[in-house]
Amino acid sequence: MSYQHAIVWIDHQHATVIDFTVDERHVHLVEREGGQRKVHRKSGFPGSGKAADDPRFHDEVVHAIGDAREVLIAGPGNAKLSFHKDLEHRHAPVAKRVVGVETLDHPSDGQLLAFARTYFKKYDAVHGEP
């Protein structure tokens, strides 16, 4: 089934993709391979101490988005921005369907869906439904 809207909540380890229509939803959970890692160190190690982007993780999230016509990216920190930049470089057709990038701290699936419905209601009112 083709869904009208999708929201992607992403951090460096986890992603939740909810694609939905007015009365139906489908939830995908994507986990980064290798699990949680301690990346911040006090001293003695070269590098920034930040988690590197994982293209395979991003590819799995893109697969979960599927063919949703409008995509909203949300999440805490910089992971959402890194994901959006990766979309622009490696998945241009999906990047063209992104309508916004929002900061959103660790919501439940229900809260995430409510946020997305409110966002897209306003977006559709301004831009018109496709």
Buried (B, 14 or more C-beta within 10 A) or exposed (E): EEBBBBBBBBBBBBBBBBBBEEEEBBEBEBEBEEEEEEEEEEEEEEEEEEBEBBEEBBBBBBEBBBEBBBBBBBBBEBBBBBBBBBBEEEBEEBBEBBBBBBEBEEBEEEEBBEBBBEBBEEBBEEEEEE
